[in-house]
Amino acid sequence: MLYIAPVPFRAQERRLSGFARRPVVRSRVYRPEWPDEVPAMLAEIPESLLPRGAGMAYGDAALNDGRGTLETRRLDRFLALDEAAATVTCEAGVPLRDLIRVGLRRGLFPAVVPGTWRSTVGGCLACDVHGKNHQVAGSFLDHVARFRLALADGRVVECSRQENPDLFFATAGGLGLTGVILDVTLRLRRVGSAWVRVRRLRNRDLDATFAALERPEPEQYSVAWLDVLARGGRLGRSVLLLGDHAAPEELPARRRPRALEWSPGGSLRLPFDAPGGAMSAGMVRLFNAAFWARALGDGAPRLWRLRRFFFPLEAVDDFARLYGRRGFVQYQFVAPPRAAQAVVRAAVERLSAAGLGSFLCVVKRMGPASDAPLSFPAQGYTVAVDLPFRGEPLLSLLRGLDELVAREGGRVYLAKDSRLDPAFLDAMYPRRREWATLLDRLDPGRRLDSTLARRLGLREAA
């Protein structure tokens, strides 16, 4: 009998980083073409692996320095779409942009979207992303019916709230360490058009910002842009954006026959990294002043295209280049209701005093947490701010904020982290050891690993 030896899986040596462009690591990248290849890769490749979608995690959550990366972007097929039930089943590598394109023409839209359409469906689940409507719609997991997961030993299991529920919840926010998500069945929401009805309301200071966020409004989407460099009586001034999907009858008559037509449009591509001064405090102050002035108005509703409201950063194809070669840090935390105003005020005061502002700082109201042990969203308020990397002065300031957030019962978003002190991990995620114990049982050899997991000791159960 003729014996044919299996062809070894080939890897490409590549430099990888997160969306914030730091850190940069080297990894051997494997790219399965079909879901059936994934279990064999997990069983046969003799090094630790980490699944990676579009690489839109900001820090090192999607990096596996010096080891293997299993890139799933070629697993991008739609498997089923049930218009009556408003559900879609697709492979994990489908980007949100394609999900929106396919669903919107049928009047369907993802119930939860993050700030980029490049994220894959599998990545959204692994990070349990949230959107501008968490207080109403919850996180991405709340709209997942089921998924298939390839475990570290190559077994493939079905996961839902009824079948393997421990894995179902451990995978949401588990950052790819429970297994490789192969496909997902997702519940969508019905919408009447490809437009968003938006109101903009200016708030003179942080007290007014919180009052506006707590005020009941008819719109399901709400997010406040915060001028983090404003001081004195203007500290925490903001522009609150309130939005909802527009009905066809709200559109101009000429647009109603094509209410569900959507074209993402082109994006500006930066040919080089911006110089160091592009994100200086002076430049940011000018931008923030212009943004504040432009929002002047009576709060009357306006019609915006989907990209402008949900994905404004997609107007620039390689947005991170604006921060220069050193990249940036996005710091995002959530603080519980009892402490939220004090924690947010302290954060804004410290950033403003240090001149470490940004033109991208948002605050959102969050709803109840899910049952997933490592999921970030929790009841309270979240702040996310992009900060050009400035070495130790920035890192020292953020360590102080970590301590404050942990002490008050809050947490930072691991999918955006690259520098958290492991000493704060269990205070921020008190069920982490429960999650790590499950992983030890499923993957005792730690075939699935990441740079973030090693840095934080994320998988240490003892």
C-alpha positions as CSV (number, residue, x, y, z in Angstrom):
1,M,0.0,0.0,0.0
2,L,1.3,3.4,-0.9
3,Y,1.6,5.8,2.0
4,I,1.1,9.5,1.4
5,A,2.4,11.7,4.1
6,P,0.2,14.7,5.1
7,V,1.4,18.0,3.7
8,P,2.5,20.2,6.6
9,F,0.6,23.5,7.1
10,R,2.6,26.4,5.8
11,A,3.1,29.6,7.8
12,Q,4.2,33.1,6.7
13,E,6.5,35.0,9.0
14,R,5.0,38.4,9.6
15,R,5.2,41.5,11.7
16,L,1.8,42.1,13.4
17,S,0.4,44.8,15.6
18,G,-3.0,45.8,16.9
19,F,-5.0,48.7,15.6
20,A,-3.1,51.2,17.8
21,R,0.1,50.1,16.1
22,R,1.9,49.1,19.3
23,P,3.3,46.7,20.3
24,V,4.7,45.2,17.1
25,V,5.6,41.5,17.2
26,R,6.7,38.7,14.9
27,S,4.6,35.7,14.4
28,R,4.1,32.7,12.1
29,V,0.7,33.2,10.4
30,Y,-1.4,30.3,9.2
31,R,-4.4,31.0,7.0
32,P,-7.1,28.3,6.8
33,E,-9.2,28.5,3.6
34,W,-12.0,26.3,5.0
35,P,-13.4,25.6,8.5
36,D,-12.5,21.9,8.2
37,E,-8.8,22.8,8.1
38,V,-8.9,24.5,11.5
39,P,-9.3,21.3,13.7
40,A,-6.4,19.7,11.9
41,M,-4.2,22.8,12.4
42,L,-5.0,22.8,16.1
43,A,-4.1,19.2,16.4
44,E,-1.0,19.1,14.2
45,I,0.8,22.5,14.3
46,P,3.5,22.0,17.0
47,E,3.4,25.5,18.6
48,S,0.9,27.6,20.5
49,L,-1.7,29.4,18.3
50,L,-4.0,32.3,18.7
51,P,-7.0,32.9,16.4
52,R,-7.0,36.4,14.8
53,G,-9.6,38.0,12.6
54,A,-9.0,41.5,11.2
55,G,-6.6,42.4,14.0
56,M,-8.8,45.3,15.2
57,A,-8.1,44.8,18.9
58,Y,-6.1,47.9,19.9
59,G,-3.2,46.4,22.0
60,D,-1.8,42.9,22.3
61,A,-5.0,40.8,22.7
62,A,-4.7,39.5,19.0
63,L,-0.9,39.0,19.1
64,N,1.1,35.9,19.9
65,D,4.7,37.1,19.9
66,G,7.2,34.5,18.5
67,R,4.5,31.9,18.2
68,G,1.7,31.0,15.8
69,T,-1.3,33.0,14.6
70,L,-4.3,31.4,13.0
71,E,-5.8,34.1,10.8
72,T,-9.5,33.5,10.1
73,R,-10.3,36.2,7.5
74,R,-10.6,33.7,4.7
75,L,-13.4,32.0,6.6
76,D,-15.8,34.7,5.2
77,R,-18.8,32.8,3.8
78,F,-22.5,33.3,4.5
79,L,-24.2,30.0,5.3
80,A,-27.8,30.9,5.9
81,L,-30.1,33.9,6.1
82,D,-33.6,33.6,7.5
83,E,-35.5,36.9,6.7
84,A,-38.6,35.8,8.6
85,A,-36.7,35.1,11.8
86,A,-34.2,37.9,11.2
87,T,-31.2,35.6,11.8
88,V,-28.0,35.0,9.8
89,T,-25.4,32.2,10.0
90,C,-22.0,33.0,8.7
91,E,-18.4,32.0,9.2
92,A,-16.3,33.8,11.8
93,G,-14.2,35.8,9.3
94,V,-17.1,37.8,7.8
95,P,-16.4,41.5,8.4
96,L,-19.3,43.7,9.7
97,R,-19.2,45.7,6.5
98,D,-20.2,42.6,4.5
99,L,-22.8,41.6,7.2
100,I,-24.4,45.1,6.9
101,R,-24.2,45.0,3.1
102,V,-26.1,41.7,2.9
103,G,-28.5,42.4,5.7
104,L,-29.5,45.9,5.0
105,R,-31.0,45.3,1.5
106,R,-33.4,43.0,3.4
107,G,-34.2,45.5,6.1
108,L,-31.9,43.9,8.7
109,F,-29.0,45.4,10.7
110,P,-26.7,44.1,13.4
111,A,-28.2,44.8,16.8
112,V,-24.8,45.8,18.2
113,V,-21.9,47.3,16.3
114,P,-18.5,48.7,17.5
115,G,-16.8,51.7,16.0
116,T,-15.4,49.9,13.0
117,W,-17.0,47.9,10.2
118,R,-13.7,46.0,9.7
119,S,-14.1,43.8,12.8
120,T,-15.1,40.2,12.0
121,V,-18.1,38.5,13.5
122,G,-15.8,36.1,15.3
123,G,-13.7,39.0,16.7
124,C,-16.9,40.8,17.9
125,L,-17.9,37.7,19.8
126,A,-14.3,37.0,21.2
127,C,-14.2,40.7,22.5
128,D,-18.0,40.8,23.3
129,V,-18.1,44.2,21.7
130,H,-20.7,46.9,22.6
131,G,-22.1,49.8,20.8
132,K,-23.8,53.1,21.3
133,N,-26.9,51.3,22.6
134,H,-25.6,49.0,25.4
135,Q,-28.1,50.4,27.8
136,V,-30.9,49.2,25.5
137,A,-29.5,46.3,23.5
138,G,-26.7,44.8,25.7
139,S,-23.5,43.5,24.1
140,F,-22.8,41.4,21.0
141,L,-23.3,38.2,23.0
142,D,-26.9,39.1,23.8
143,H,-27.7,38.6,20.1
144,V,-25.8,35.4,19.5
145,A,-28.0,32.3,19.2
146,R,-25.2,29.7,18.8
147,F,-21.7,29.2,17.4
148,R,-19.4,26.3,16.6
149,L,-16.0,26.3,18.4
150,A,-12.9,24.3,17.5
151,L,-11.2,23.4,20.8
152,A,-7.4,23.2,21.4
153,D,-7.4,19.4,20.8
154,G,-9.2,19.7,17.5
155,R,-12.7,18.7,18.7
156,V,-15.6,20.9,17.3
157,V,-18.4,21.6,19.7
158,E,-21.7,23.4,19.4
159,C,-22.2,26.2,21.9
160,S,-25.4,28.0,23.0
161,R,-27.2,28.9,26.2
162,Q,-28.5,25.3,26.3
163,E,-25.6,23.4,24.9
164,N,-22.1,23.8,26.5
165,P,-23.3,27.0,28.2
166,D,-20.0,27.3,30.2
167,L,-18.1,27.5,26.9
168,F,-20.7,29.8,25.4
169,F,-20.2,32.4,28.1
170,A,-16.4,31.8,28.5
171,T,-15.8,32.5,24.8
172,A,-17.6,35.9,24.9
173,G,-14.8,38.3,26.0
174,G,-12.4,35.3,26.1
175,L,-10.2,36.9,23.4
176,G,-9.7,33.7,21.4
177,L,-8.3,31.6,24.2
178,T,-11.2,29.1,24.5
179,G,-11.0,28.0,20.9
180,V,-11.4,29.0,17.3
181,I,-14.9,30.3,16.4
182,L,-15.9,28.7,13.1
183,D,-19.3,30.1,12.5
184,V,-22.0,32.1,14.3
185,T,-25.8,32.4,14.2
186,L,-26.7,35.9,15.0
187,R,-30.1,37.7,15.6
188,L,-30.4,40.9,13.6
189,R,-32.8,43.9,14.1
190,R,-35.3,45.2,11.6
191,V,-34.7,48.7,10.2
192,G,-36.6,50.8,7.7
193,S,-33.8,52.6,5.9
194,A,-30.0,53.0,5.6
195,W,-30.2,56.4,7.3
196,V,-30.0,57.5,11.0
197,R,-32.0,60.3,12.5
198,V,-29.6,62.2,14.7
199,R,-29.9,65.0,17.3
200,R,-26.8,66.9,18.7
201,L,-27.0,68.6,22.1
202,R,-24.2,70.6,23.6
203,N,-23.5,70.4,27.3
204,R,-21.4,73.1,29.0
205,D,-19.6,71.0,31.6
206,L,-19.3,67.5,33.1
207,D,-22.3,67.9,35.4
208,A,-24.4,68.8,32.4
209,T,-23.0,65.9,30.4
210,F,-24.0,63.4,33.0
211,A,-27.5,65.0,33.4
212,A,-28.0,64.7,29.6
213,L,-26.8,61.0,29.6
214,E,-29.2,60.1,32.4
215,R,-32.2,61.9,30.9
216,P,-34.6,59.5,29.2
217,E,-34.7,60.0,25.5
218,P,-36.6,58.2,22.7
219,E,-33.5,57.3,20.7
220,Q,-31.8,54.0,21.4
221,Y,-28.3,55.2,20.5
222,S,-26.5,57.7,22.6
223,V,-22.8,58.7,23.0
224,A,-21.2,61.9,24.2
225,W,-18.0,63.4,22.6
226,L,-16.0,64.9,25.4
227,D,-13.5,67.8,25.2
228,V,-10.9,66.3,27.5
229,L,-8.6,69.3,27.3
230,A,-11.2,71.9,28.4
231,R,-10.6,73.3,31.9
232,G,-12.1,75.4,34.6
233,G,-15.9,75.9,34.2
234,R,-15.8,74.1,30.8
235,L,-14.3,70.9,32.2
236,G,-16.0,68.0,30.7
237,R,-18.0,69.9,28.1
238,S,-19.5,67.6,25.5
239,V,-21.7,67.1,22.5
240,L,-24.3,64.4,23.0
241,L,-25.3,62.5,19.9
242,L,-28.7,60.8,20.0
243,G,-29.7,58.6,17.1
244,D,-32.1,56.0,15.8
245,H,-32.8,54.3,12.5
246,A,-34.9,56.5,10.3
247,A,-38.2,55.2,8.9
248,P,-38.7,55.5,5.1
249,E,-41.4,58.2,5.5
250,E,-38.8,60.4,7.2
251,L,-36.6,60.5,4.1
252,P,-37.0,63.0,1.3
253,A,-39.4,61.8,-1.3
254,R,-36.7,61.1,-3.9
255,R,-34.9,58.7,-1.5
256,R,-37.8,56.7,-0.3
257,P,-37.9,54.2,-3.2
258,R,-34.2,53.3,-2.4
259,A,-34.4,53.7,1.4
260,L,-32.4,50.5,2.1
261,E,-29.7,51.1,-0.5
262,W,-26.3,51.5,1.1
263,S,-22.9,52.2,-0.3
264,P,-20.0,52.5,2.1
265,G,-18.2,55.0,0.0
266,G,-14.5,55.6,-0.4
267,S,-12.0,56.4,2.4
268,L,-9.1,58.8,2.5
269,R,-5.8,56.9,2.5
270,L,-2.8,58.5,4.3
271,P,0.4,58.0,2.3
272,F,2.7,58.4,5.3
273,D,2.7,58.6,9.1
274,A,1.7,62.0,10.5
275,P,4.5,64.0,12.1
276,G,4.8,64.1,15.8
277,G,3.1,67.5,16.2
278,A,-0.1,66.4,14.5
279,M,-1.5,65.2,17.8
280,S,0.0,67.9,20.0
281,A,-2.2,69.5,22.7
282,G,-2.3,72.7,20.7
283,M,-3.6,70.9,17.6
284,V,-6.2,68.9,19.6
285,R,-7.4,72.1,21.3
286,L,-8.0,73.7,17.9
287,F,-9.9,70.6,16.6
288,N,-12.0,70.4,19.8
289,A,-12.9,74.1,19.6
290,A,-14.0,73.6,16.0
291,F,-16.0,70.5,16.8
292,W,-17.7,72.3,19.7
293,A,-18.6,75.3,17.6
294,R,-19.9,73.2,14.7
295,A,-22.4,71.5,17.0
296,L,-24.1,74.7,17.7
297,G,-27.8,74.4,16.9
298,D,-31.3,73.8,18.3
299,G,-31.0,70.0,18.7
300,A,-33.3,69.5,15.7
301,P,-33.1,66.0,14.1
302,R,-30.9,65.6,11.0
303,L,-30.5,62.7,8.7
304,W,-27.1,61.1,8.6
305,R,-25.7,58.3,6.6
306,L,-24.8,55.1,8.5
307,R,-21.1,55.6,8.2
308,R,-21.1,59.1,9.6
309,F,-23.0,58.0,12.7
310,F,-21.7,54.5,13.4
311,F,-18.3,54.4,11.8
312,P,-16.9,58.0,11.5
313,L,-13.3,56.8,11.6
314,E,-13.7,54.8,8.4
315,A,-13.5,58.1,6.6
316,V,-9.8,57.6,6.9
317,D,-8.6,54.2,5.7
318,D,-5.5,54.0,7.9
319,F,-6.7,56.2,10.8
320,A,-3.9,55.0,13.2
321,R,-1.3,56.7,11.0
322,L,-2.5,60.1,12.3
323,Y,-0.7,59.2,15.6
324,G,2.7,58.8,14.0
325,R,5.2,56.0,14.1
326,R,4.9,55.4,17.9
327,G,1.2,54.7,17.7
328,F,-1.3,55.4,20.4
329,V,-3.0,53.9,23.4
330,Q,-6.8,53.7,23.7
331,Y,-7.7,53.8,27.4
332,Q,-11.2,52.6,28.1
333,F,-12.7,51.9,31.5
334,V,-16.2,51.4,32.9
335,A,-17.1,52.6,36.4
336,P,-20.2,51.5,38.4
337,P,-23.1,54.0,38.9
338,R,-22.3,54.9,42.5
339,A,-18.7,55.9,41.6
340,A,-19.0,56.8,37.9
341,Q,-19.2,60.6,38.1
342,A,-16.3,60.8,40.6
343,V,-14.1,58.5,38.5
344,V,-14.8,60.1,35.2
345,R,-14.2,63.6,36.7
346,A,-10.8,62.5,38.2
347,A,-9.8,60.9,34.8
348,V,-10.8,64.1,32.9
349,E,-9.0,66.4,35.4
350,R,-5.8,64.3,35.3
351,L,-5.7,64.1,31.5
352,S,-6.5,67.8,31.1
353,A,-3.9,68.9,33.6
354,A,-1.3,66.7,31.9
355,G,-2.1,68.1,28.5
356,L,-2.7,64.5,27.3
357,G,-5.9,65.2,25.5
358,S,-7.4,63.8,22.4
359,F,-9.9,64.7,19.7
360,L,-11.4,61.3,20.3
361,C,-12.8,60.9,23.8
362,V,-16.3,59.5,24.3
363,V,-18.5,58.7,27.3
364,K,-21.5,56.3,27.2
365,R,-24.0,55.0,29.6
366,M,-23.9,51.2,30.0
367,G,-26.6,48.7,30.9
368,P,-26.3,45.5,33.0
369,A,-23.4,43.1,32.6
370,S,-23.8,39.7,30.9
371,D,-23.0,36.3,32.4
372,A,-19.7,36.1,30.6
373,P,-16.8,36.1,33.1
374,L,-14.4,38.2,31.0
375,S,-16.9,40.4,29.2
376,F,-16.1,44.1,29.6
377,P,-19.5,45.9,29.5
378,A,-21.1,46.5,32.9
379,Q,-23.7,48.8,34.5
380,G,-22.4,52.4,34.8
381,Y,-20.5,54.7,32.5
382,T,-17.6,54.0,30.2
383,V,-15.0,56.4,28.9
384,A,-12.8,55.7,25.9
385,V,-9.9,58.1,25.0
386,D,-7.2,57.8,22.3
387,L,-3.9,59.1,23.5
388,P,-0.7,59.4,21.4
389,F,2.0,57.3,23.0
390,R,4.3,59.5,25.0
391,G,6.3,56.9,27.0
392,E,6.5,56.9,30.8
393,P,4.6,60.1,31.6
394,L,1.5,58.6,29.9
395,L,2.0,55.1,31.3
396,S,2.4,56.5,34.8
397,L,-0.8,58.5,34.5
398,L,-2.7,55.5,33.3
399,R,-1.4,53.3,36.1
400,G,-2.9,55.9,38.5
401,L,-6.2,55.7,36.7
402,D,-6.1,51.9,36.8
403,E,-5.7,52.0,40.6
404,L,-8.7,54.4,40.9
405,V,-10.9,52.4,38.6
406,A,-10.1,49.0,40.3
407,R,-10.6,50.5,43.8
408,E,-14.1,51.7,42.8
409,G,-15.2,48.4,41.3
410,G,-14.6,49.2,37.6
411,R,-12.5,47.6,34.9
412,V,-10.5,48.4,31.8
413,Y,-11.3,46.8,28.4
414,L,-8.8,44.0,27.8
415,A,-9.4,44.1,24.0
416,K,-7.9,47.6,24.0
417,D,-5.2,47.1,26.6
418,S,-1.4,46.9,26.1
419,R,0.0,47.9,29.5
420,L,-2.3,47.0,32.5
421,D,-0.5,46.0,35.7
422,P,-1.5,42.4,36.5
423,A,-2.0,43.4,40.1
424,F,-5.3,45.0,39.2
425,L,-6.6,42.1,37.1
426,D,-8.6,40.1,39.6
427,A,-10.1,43.2,41.2
428,M,-11.4,44.2,37.8
429,Y,-12.5,40.8,36.7
430,P,-13.4,38.8,39.9
431,R,-14.5,35.7,37.9
432,R,-11.3,35.4,36.0
433,R,-10.0,32.4,38.0
434,E,-13.3,30.6,37.3
435,W,-12.7,31.2,33.6
436,A,-9.0,30.2,33.8
437,T,-10.0,26.9,35.6
438,L,-12.3,26.0,32.7
439,L,-9.4,26.6,30.3
440,D,-7.0,24.5,32.3
441,R,-9.5,21.6,32.0
442,L,-10.0,22.1,28.2
443,D,-6.5,23.0,27.2
444,P,-4.0,21.9,29.9
445,G,-1.1,22.2,27.4
446,R,-2.0,25.8,26.7
447,R,-2.1,25.3,22.9
448,L,-4.1,28.5,22.7
449,D,-2.1,31.5,24.0
450,S,-1.5,35.2,23.4
451,T,0.9,38.0,24.2
452,L,-1.8,39.6,26.4
453,A,-2.5,36.3,28.3
454,R,1.2,35.9,29.1
455,R,1.7,39.5,30.1
456,L,-1.2,39.5,32.5
457,G,-1.1,35.9,33.7
458,L,-4.6,35.7,32.4
459,R,-4.7,31.9,32.3
460,E,-3.3,31.4,35.8
461,A,-6.0,29.7,37.9
462,A,-4.1,29.2,41.1
